[in-house]
Amino acid sequence: MRWLAMLAATAAAAASTPLDAAATPPTGFHRVRALEPAATYVARKPVRAWCTKTYLGWDAYMHRVMGDSPVPNGLATAGADDLYLAPLECDNLLFATRTASVAAILPALAGPIETLTHEAIHLRGEADEAVTDCAAMRTMGAVAVRYFHVTRGAELKKLMTAAWAYHRSGRAVYTTIC
Ligand SMILES: [Zn+2]
């Protein structure tokens, strides 16, 4: 799921101009610029988005940085400039940026949009998981409409119903506030 980062905040000084390709991604990751406008909107500063093509690469990296913790769907260090998304989240979000209508895939988009929003909120500097996930629930509707072709009204309602179910299925650390 959305996560986290108990990684030490090694965030180098945040650049104030759009971030460029200078960053070196972890092995197996590629930059996904199509998701950066949404992430930047939520983070309130320019940020980069990274994905792996396969779960082999994702799981390997997650185990390296998180040890035996459950493998999350996303990762970001509080205050940093980069967020990382698992393949399914990445693929579903990318599909939503390219298609005219997401009506048929709303339930499959709820988790990925929530995850992207959650990780981008960490990039604002928020480290607390419950605070972050609540903020993600409050913010993701606007993100869905603005960047992922979800229309207001019935579509947004359906998306948020699925998102709340996703949120509530999360571990306690995410759900203690809302
Ligand atoms: Zn988190």
Residues whose N, C-alpha, C, O or C-beta is under 5 A from the ligand:
A	BS01	ZN	R2 W3 L4 E129 T132
